């Protein structure tokens, strides 16, 4: 139960901070993006550090960074395809998941293995 309370506390504070930052950006939909993802990552890293120590938390942090790079590659590919042609969005996003997985596993095999 205390772990859950810590997760809620860290998540709540970080969501509030990132939402405040996101409210200054345009479009306003960035506020949700900047509120959710960093708070979950920071809460997870804090709890991982507390339970498993700094070596494991560092590995988890590096994994999160590589996952974010893979997500950025996926988003860029999807955006380029959808901006250039009128394709079915569900089809493009679903088929492009291969990009995300390829970049993520490629980075993992080169940098973390």
Residue, then its C-alpha position, 0 to 999 in steps of 0.5 A: x500500500x505505501x508503494x501505491x501512495x508514493x506512486x500517486x504522490x510522485x505522479x500527481x506532483x509531476x503531472x501538475x508540473x508538466x500540465x502547467x508547462x503544457x498549458x503554455x504550449x500550442x496546441x493545448x493537447x500537448x498538456x495531456x501528453x506532457x502530463x502523463x508520460x513523464x509522471x509515470x516514468x518518474x514514479x516508476x524510476x523512483x520506486x525502482x530505485x527504492x526497491x532495486x537500487x541505482x544500477x537497476x534504475x539506471x538500466x530502466x532509465x536507459x530502456x525508457x530513453x531508447x523506447x522514447x527514441x523508437x516512439x519518435x521514429x514511429x511517430x515521424x514515419x506515421x506523420x510523413x506517410x499521413x501528410x503526404x497521402x490520404x491513407x487509412x489512419x488505422x492501417x498506417x498506424x498499425x502497419x508502422x508498429x513494425x518501425x517502433x519494434x524494429x528501432x526499439x529492438x535494434x537499439x536494445x541489441x546494439x546498446x543494452x545487450 
